[in-house]
Amino acid sequence: MIAAVAAIAIGGFGFAGVCGVIRLLRGPSLADRVMALDMALICLMGAITVDAANRGDTTNLILLVVIAIIGSTATVSASRFIEWQTTKAEEDRP
């Protein structure tokens, strides 16, 4: 029973991750792409967590920490770049 629930949860995370990757590829703006990448990474983290809980193995939890650090750093860096780009465009206007 628990294995079936874990398989459904991993499938849901997988579907959401694929939707995020599609949005990443099609997103018209950089902000859309950053949010889609963040969503895809969160879905990956959720799937890894469910798999680790299902197997009772904590080996992959270090991987979750690394993905979380990389994802949050990338999101903050991209948002600062978008803010800088917007500010620079406003300053260049006559």
N, C-alpha and C positions, 0 to 999 in steps of 0.2 A: 504494500500500500504506500509506504513512504517513498519507495523507489519510483512509483508511478507519479506521485506528486512532484518529486524532484525532476523527473523527465519533462513533465508539463511546464514546470517553472523554467527549466533551462531552455525549453523550446520557446517560451514566451520572451525570455531575455534575448534569445537568438533572433527572433522575429523583430523585436524592437531595435536590436543592434543593426540588423540589415536595413531597416527603415532609416536609421540614423546615418548609415553609410550612403544610402541613396540621397538623402538630404545633403550630406557632405559633398557629394559629387555634383548635385544640381543646384545647390544654394546660390542665389544671385549675389549675395553680399558676403563679406568676410565674417560679419557677426553671425549670420546663419550657419556658416561653415564651422565656426568655433563652437556654437551651441550644439550642432550635430555631432562634432567630434567628442564633446563632453558627454553627450547622451550615449554615444556608442561605447565610450570607456566605462561609463557607469553600468551599462548593460553587461559588458564583459566582466566587470567586477562582481555583479550580482550572480552571473552564471558560475563564476569560479567559487563564490561563496556557497551557493547551493550544492555544487559538486563536492566541495570540501566537507560540508555538513552531512551529505549523503554517505560519503565514504568514511567519515570519521577521521580524516587525515588533515593535519594542520600544516603540512609541508608548503602548500601553495599560499598560505596567508602572508608570507613575506612578499610574494608577487603582488598581492593586493595593496600592500603599503607602497611598493614602488610605482604601481599604476596610479594610485591616488596622488602621490607626490608629483609625478610627471603631468598628470591631467590638470591638477590645480595650478601648477606652475605655468603650463601652456595657456590655460584660460586667463590667468592674470596678465601674462605677457601680451597676449593677443588683445585683451581689452584695453590695456595701456597704449598699445600701438594704435588701436582704433580711436581712442580718445585724443592722442597726439595728432593723428591724421586729421581728425575733425577740427581740432583747434587750429592747426596750421591752415586748413582750408578757409576757416572763418577769418583768420588774420590776413590772408591774401586777397580777400574781397575788397573792392574799392569802396 
